[in-house]
Amino acid sequence: MYDRSVVPVEGGAVDTVAGPDVPVSDVDQRALRFWQQMSLAAAPVGAPQPAPMPVPGELRGVLSLFEASAEGSLHGGPSAPSAGALYPYEHYAVVGDPLAPAVYAVDATRRTCRLLHRGASVARALADGGLELPGQNGALVLIAIRPWLSMRKYDDRGYLYAQLDTAHLGTHLLCLAAPGHRRAEWLTRAATGALAGLLRLGERHVFAHSVLLLGDPVDEEPSLARSWSCADWRGMPFGTRPAGSSEERCWRALAPYLPSPPTRPAAARHRALLSGPEAGDGPHTTHHQEELTALAARRRSAKDFAAGELPVARLRQALARLGTPLTTDLADADGFGVTLVARDIAGLDQGAYSVQAGALVPRPTAAPAMSGDDIVRICMGQEQLRHSSAAVVLHTRHADIFRRGMRGVDEALLRAGALAQLLYLGATDAGMAVTTIGGFDAGRWHTLAGLPDEDEVLYVAMLGLPGTSTVKSDRLQPAHAHGQR
């Protein structure tokens, strides 16, 4: 039998704990208190419950996109999330009549939708941010992030990983959305302040990252592969994070550094993110976008590499994808660069080569020697990278980042993550193994790539022949036991 016992705690206060009928003097009070902190309580009988509702037709285009973005996931077996995974990010879809739109929370792992707001409040939030639905069947998908999921494991560097991973995700969704919608744009500088306020994201230590704008679907009635559920959550009690939690501490520490959301969105353009003599506004062809969609489902992150020379033709094929035009609002960045550090490439001398518009320059700019031991050491002991054939170093000018404060940091990481996602697609197309790494000696890679003193190393991707280990292939990887819900 269990009852509620009153026991003293530190400071002379009293506490009530659940436990068996035992004398207080016979139990460890600290263990009892910790047990109480771990306990859960269900909603009482008669408490408000969300009302089930049919999945609205205007959501079908958004949900079919999420279904496509999850293709390649493993089900029923162990796997690790690959770059571009949907989880643990939060997604909110604004759909419906432009005069009375609705906003839904969409959980791709649970395949659920929750109606949060509808009508004038949503329309006003969009108007205040200069945002509008692109047509009767268009949608806006807000990506929201909680970087402390990475920061609690990697400290401050976790913020960098969160931004890079979200850039992979945004590019992944954009590449998939383009062929299925008459208009698809990734707005990294959308004015989301009013919408985030309506959703009370700050009270849950979440902040709006970017917006995917989707025009009318090409198919009038997009099909859904499996059932989704939907419920009306309007009027439901609003949950908040407990005071003094690790997320609250991270939120308070990070808040002074977060850039304020823009008051008006920037215009999106269809262009390559990597400058060069061949870069510019590229053609937007259905065939090209369908290629990206097919590659997105096959894309994997390598767990290791096989020893041997990588053919230079396959390398050039993979790098060519870096010149892929994307429709985004990222500002021009002439100081952004990509450098290939070649180590074991058949038909290419060892050295560092500048990559412009997806093509290698004719001559290496440096010729450092690298052994397998060197690679492992400067990649912070990652033994699985020993036999990689080349590295792609993404970098930009120091001043171009920091003269714009944290917004400059965020945009530099967005561009690096987006280009890395394109490199993944190119490597998939060329039959190469690829993985990006966040743990690396930036100074050593700076030297190996022959970069000028004014440049900062942002991100490194390793390329090579496929190894024998499993690949990272899950796009969902629900880790609800890790504190994300």
N, C-alpha and C positions, 0 to 999 in steps of 0.2 A: 504494500500500500504506500502511496505517495501523499505527502501533504506539503504545505508551505510553511517553512520554519523561519523564524526570525533569528538572525545571528549578528553579533557585533562585527564591525569592520574597522580598518585603520581610521584613526582620527575620531573615534568615539561614536561614529554614525552607526546605524543599523541597516541591515539589508535583509531582503526576503529571498530565499532560494528554494528551488524545488529539490526534494530528495526524500529518501526513505525515512521512516520513523526511527531515528537514532539520536542519542543525546548529542547536543551541540559540542560538548567537550570531547567527543570521540571522533570528530571529523576535522580535516584540514580546511580552515575557513577560506584560504586562498584558492584551493581547488574548487570549493563550492561556488565561490564568486565567479571564477573563470567558467565553470560549467553553466552558470546562469547567462553569462555573456554569449555563450554559444547556442543557447536555446532559441527556438523559433515559436511563434504563435500564429495560428491560422486566423483568418478574418472571422469575427464572431458571427453567429447565426443572425440573419437579418441585415447584415452589412451590405452596402451597395455592390452589385456585381455587374460586370460589363455585359451588354446585351448582344448576342450573336446576330450577325447580319450577313447577307450575301456579299460576295466580293464584287464591288462595283465595276462596271465595264470600263470606266475611265482609268482604272488601275492596271488593266491587263497588259498594256505596253510596258509599264515599269516592271511588273512581275515577270514577264517573259524575258526582259533584259537580265534580271537577277538570276533567272534559271540558266540563261546562256553563260553568265559569268561564273556559275558554279560548276560548269561542265569540266570534267577532268578530276573531280574530287573522288577520293576513295571512300567507300562505305563498308563498314563492318571489319576493317582491318586497321592496323597502326599506320599512321602517316603524319607528316608534319606540314604546317601551312607554308605554301610557297608565296613568294612575293606577289602581291595582287590579290591576296585572300580577302574575303568579305568580312571576316570576323577578326577582331572584336569591334569594328566600327559600327556606328549607328547611322541609320538611313531614314530620312523622312521624305515622303513624296507629296508634292502639292499638285492636285489634279482637279478636274471638274470645270464647271462654268466659270469663265474668267471673272464674271461679276459676283459670283458666290462660290469661290473655290473651297476645297477641303484639304486638310493636311493629315496624312496617315503616317504612323511609325511602321516601318517595314522591317521585319526580322527574317532574313533569308535562311538562317539556320533552323528556325522553328516553323518557317513558312506561315507566318501570321502577319496580319495587318491590324492596326488599331486606329480607329478614327479618333483624332484628338480635338480638332477644331473644324468648324465649317462656317462660311458666310462672311459677314462684314469684317470680323476681326482678322481673318486671313487676308482678305483683299486689302485691308488697310496696311498690314505688315508688309505685303509685297509692294504696295504703292510707296510706302515710306522708304523702301530700299531701292526704288527704281527698277523693280523686277516685275515681269509679267509673264503669264502663261502663253506659250507660243501656239495659239490655236485652241479650238474646242477640245481636241483630243491630245493636246500636248501636256507636258509635265515638267516639273522642276524637282530634281532629286538632291536633297541636302545631305552631304556627308559630314558627320560630326565625329570628333575624336576625343579620346581621353589619354593623353600621352603618358600619364603616370603608370599605365599598365606596363609600359616599357621602363619608365624611370625608376619604379620601385625595384627593378632587377638590375638596371644598368646605371642608376643614378642620373646625373644630368645628361649624360650621353644618350640616355633613352629618348630624350626629346628629338634628337637627330634621327634616331631609328624610326620613331613614330611618323615624322614628316616624310622621310624617304618611303616608308611602307605605304603611306596614304597616297603619295604621288604614283606609286606603282598601281594602286587600286583605281585612282581617277583615270589614268591612262588606259588601264584594262577595260573599264566601263565605257570610255569614249570610243575605243576601237571597236567594241562590240555593238555600240548603239548606232554608229554612223550608217551602216547599211540597212538597218531596220527602221530608221526614222528619217523623215524628210529634212530634218534639221537636228544636228547634234553638236553641242558646244560644251566645253569644260571651262567654267567660270571660276578661276582661282582667286579673283578679286571682286567677287560679288558682294553687294551691300547687304549682309545677312543680319545686321544688328537687330532690326525690328522683329524678324522672324525668329531669331534665337531667343529674344525676349518673350515672345508669345509662347514658345515652347518651354521656357524657363530652364534653358540648358545650363546656365550658370549655377543654378541652385543644385544641380546634380554634378557639378564639376566637369561639365562637358562644354566644348566650344565648337562653333561652326567652322568647318575647314574650307569647303568649296561647294559649288553647285553644278550639277550636270543638267543642262537644258536639253529637253527632248521635244522635237516637233511631232507632228502627227505621224503615227506608225504607217509604214508602207503598206502593211496588211491591215485591212479594215478591222479584222477581228483576230488579233494575235492569239495563238493557241497556247494553253498552259499544259505542260507535260504532266504535272501532278497537282493534286488538290491543294488549295490554300484555304485558310480560315480567316475570318474577319469579325471584328467586334467593335461596338460603339463604346468608347472609353470616355466620352464627354461626361463631365460631372463626377467622375471617379476621384477618390481622394488622391492627392498628389504626394508621392513619396519623395523624401529627401534623404540625403546621406547623413549618417550619425555624426554629431559634433566630435571633433578631435580625431577623426579617422585619418588614415594615411593619405587618402585622396584629398581630404581637406587641407592637410599640411602641404601637399604638393601644389594644390591650387593656389594657396596663399603665397607660396614661394615663387611660383611661376607667373602669377598675375602681373607683377610690375614689368615683366619682359614681353608680355603678349601684345602684339600690335592691335590698335583699335580697328574694328571693321570699317571698310570704306563707306562713305555716305552715298556714293553712286557707283554702279558697276562699270567696269571698263569694257570696251567693245572687243569681241573675239574676232580673230583672223585665222584663215586657213593657211598655215605656213610651217616650214621646218623650224625646229627649236635649236638647231645647230647651224651657225652661220658658216659661210664658205662661198666660193665662187659660183657654185651651182645651186645655192640655197635660194629660197624665195617662195612666192605663192605657188604651190604645186597644184596640179589638177586633182579634182575630187571625183574619182571614178568609182562606180559601184564594184567593178572587178577588183580594184586595189583594196577596197574596204573588206570585201568578202575574203580575200586572202588573209588579212589580219584576223578576221573572225575565226577562220579555220585554224590559224596558228595559235590563237589564244587558248583554244581548248586542248591543244597538244603540249603547250608550254610546260616545262618542268624546271625545277632547280636541282642541280647536280649535288650529290653528296660526296663524290670523289671523282678523280680523273685517272685515265690510263696513261701509262708512259708511252711516248712516241711522238713523232712529228705531226703537226696539224697542217694539212695542205693549205697553201696560201689562197687558193681560189675559194675554199670554203670560208676562210677568214674574211675575205673581201665581201662575200655574199652576206655574211652576218652583219658586217659593219655598214653595209649599204642601207640597212633599215634605219640607221640613225638619221638619215636624211628624209624620213617619212614626214610629210606635212600633217599637222594636227590642228584642229580648230579650237584654239584656246585664247585666253586674254593675257597670257604671260607677256610681259614687256620684252622688247628687244634686249639682247645681252651680248654685245660684241666681244666683251671680255671673257665670255665663257668658252672653255676649250675641252677637247677630248684628245687624249694621247694614248696610243697603243705602245705598250712595252712588250716587245717580241722576245721570246726566250727559246722556243723550240718549234719554229715554223718552217716547213719545207718550202724553199723558194724565197725566203726572206731572211736577210741578215739579222742577227740579234741586235737590238737597239730600240730606241724610242722614236716613234713616228707620229706626227701630228695627223689627226683625222679631221677632215673638213668636208662638210656636207655628206658624210658617210663614205668618203674616199681617203685613202692613205696618200700622203705627200711622197714624192719620189725617193727622197733620201732620209736616213735616220738623223735625228738631231742629237743623239747621244748613243753611246755603245757600251753600256755597263754589262758586266758579267754577273749572272745569277745562278746559283746552284739550288737544288731542292731544299737544302738546309736554309739558304737565304730566304726563300719563299716562306717556309714555315715560321722562321723567326720574325720577319717583318709583318706577317699576318697573325701575330700574337699566338703562336703555337698551334695553328690549325693544320694538323698533319695531313688531312684529306686534300689539301691544296698542293702537296709536294710535286705532283706530276703535271700541274697545269702548264699549258703551252704559252700563254700570253695573259697580260692584264690590260684592262681598259681603265684608265685613270680619268675621272671627271673633275675638272678644276675651274676656278674662276679667279678674277682679280680681287685681291683683298679689299681694295677701296670700293669696288662695285657692290660688295656685300655690306660692309659696315657703315658706309655713309648713309644708308637708309635704315639703319637700326635693325630691329628684329624682323621687320617686313623684308628687308634685303636678305636676311638669313633664310627666312621661310621660302622666298621665291627662288633662291639659289638651290635649295634642297629640292624644291618642286621640279625644277628643270632637270636636275641630276637624276631624280627618281623616274621622271617621265622618259628620259633618254635611256636609262637602264632597262626600263620595261620594253622599249623598242629593240634594244640589244637582245633581250631574251627572245623576242619573236624572231629576230634575224638568226640567232643561233639555232633555234628550233627548225627554221626553214633550211638551214645548212647542215643539220644533223650533228651539231656540236653540243658538248656539255658546257653549261654556263652556271655560274652562281655569283651573286653579289655578296660582299662582305662588309660589315660595319666595323669590325675590329682589325685595325691595321696601324702600322707606324707611318703616320702622315709625312713625317720628315724624310724617311727613307724612300717612300714612293715619290716624293717631290724630287729627290736626287735622281732616282732611276729614270724618271720621266723627263729629266732635263728641263724642268720648269723654271721660269724666272722667279726671282725672290718675291715679286709682288703677287704671286699666285697662291691660292689656298687649295689643298686637296679636299674634295667633298665626298667622294664615293669611289669604290674600286670594284670592278667586276672581273672575275677570272674565267678564262676560256680554255678549252682543251678537248681531248678525245674522251668519249664517255667511259666511265669506270664500271665497276661491277656492283657497287652498292646501290641500294634503293634510292629513289629520287623523292624530292619533296613535291607532293602532287595534290594536296588537299586545299581547296579554295574556301572551305567552311570551317573545319576544325573547331567545333564548339567546345570552349573551355569554360563552361559556366561555373565549375567548381573552383575556379581560380579567382573568384571575387568580382567578376565583371557584371554580375547581376545580383 
